Amino acid sequence: MAISDTAWVPLDRADLRKTFDAVAAGELLPEEALARLEGTTFVDVGVAKLDVDREARTGQPEIVYGPGKTPEQVGTIVHALAKSGVRPVIVSRASDVQFRAVSAVLPRAVHHPDVQLVVIDPREPRAERLAVVAAGTADLRVAEEAAIVAEAFGLRVDRITDVGVAGIHRLLAHREVLEEADCVVVAAGMEGALPSAVAGLVSSPVIAVPTSVGYGATFGGLAALLAMLSACVPGIVVVNVDNGLGAAMGALRILGS
């Protein structure tokens, strides 16, 4: 489906608040407010209804999930999001052929093939700092997904790799960086013990990401997931197996999108 050359400009959070405040003050009838907001909730491009105002409601834009979509569908969706002012536009779990479809309509798109991410129009750097910790080299794909998504939203990311609990002194060598972080994402497979070790060292929020790394008894990350959910350090937040993107988005919510 062809996309109009007229860019869609969604209402921002300030516009929405002004509308709601006007209704509350009796300056605007509910029907008038509804008419003002009519058509701003999504953009219908045929293959998808794009929630271009999600950021105004939640502080975070819609993320495009690649699997199950044809390259043409991904290209259409990404083009429409970008023209609507969504920033950044991110495609997760994107295949090489999907990236080629995206780059055909948006040549500025950046491909991160090792983590299957496509990023368009990243945001300017901000002050908050995120530490992304990987227990082992095998956990790097998941950790990098979190790091790249966080950077796309402007967070400053410190990467700490191969510091699993089998050699805890490797983690302690990075204690200063961990303590300076505003939030910490920890990716670990096997027995999933590293988030507890990190959370015992820092006062900032810790988001644990179980990975599907490990031998048979790890059951594709289930052992690490259950270990993290059972962590003895209270307050650790746990996302799904291999969900680096979800961890980064969680960190953004914690730090204020």
Steps between C-alpha positions, in 0.01 A plus 500: 500500500630842410561740785388860469777757468327700774667419830270412787566717804366333817396694805771516760451458874461877556224522237310214661528656846372835371198327350421308819554809717261697280232234545557493877472881517175499304661691214455214257212257462588129503358472148727783386801334660410174329479678166840660563654161573314322219740321269807555716493160668636298207598511134349226283744391227300195399739236630502650849341765720792695639476641852682824422375669819628231734787720612256774605324249725788291628820691423616224263424448131381182335771243419468293181534123555651348186407129506179413317511808278605507135783733401249718313280527809794599717608762247150647485463508878841654566456765230164604648633515855793716397277737300272524804782644710564188706855495632682274521347241270623154600447162333582210730596148390535631146631276222753614242234509230275713723785744551549528126132588463535765771818649355329525160250752643719642778868490399601650836392182680778329696520121512640308796499148352657325800200593713242525217417864565426785261515854639380817328534853640651441846447768761756747628719390792361562849657505843386167642744211503415133451740217577440188290666194650548168320595193702685336213589551136210272406260749663625793292227482234229562759705759687578687177132510408436682828800730453415601142133566580600711801746698289231557236303679771798711602621321811874483560592132517794340677556141386646251747560155352611154609466557875302191601497363851747223416764772544336764719820707520440598136174668602654676800757659270211702349341604827556873447322496163212303649460743789489798264222351287145630535369156409658161429395228254651157564484221240592151616429139410608176666392526868408870468676609819669818376208745554496416871873568525462834320194603702694435819754763395293794372210718610365564149220291342611165359322336206584133450487333158517121497660365182455165330873427541597178674495121492191280492390545861469876447194424282556785255525767768226374733750419775646852487152654489386313811826578681461872430135495609615328820791738564579564864563870432160671510397742231662341195279535193499204259403498132442206268767266365730669243295823520776761490267749333246466781773561757609820325143627476451419867809702586363792299172489692689496829723791398220697335453466125 
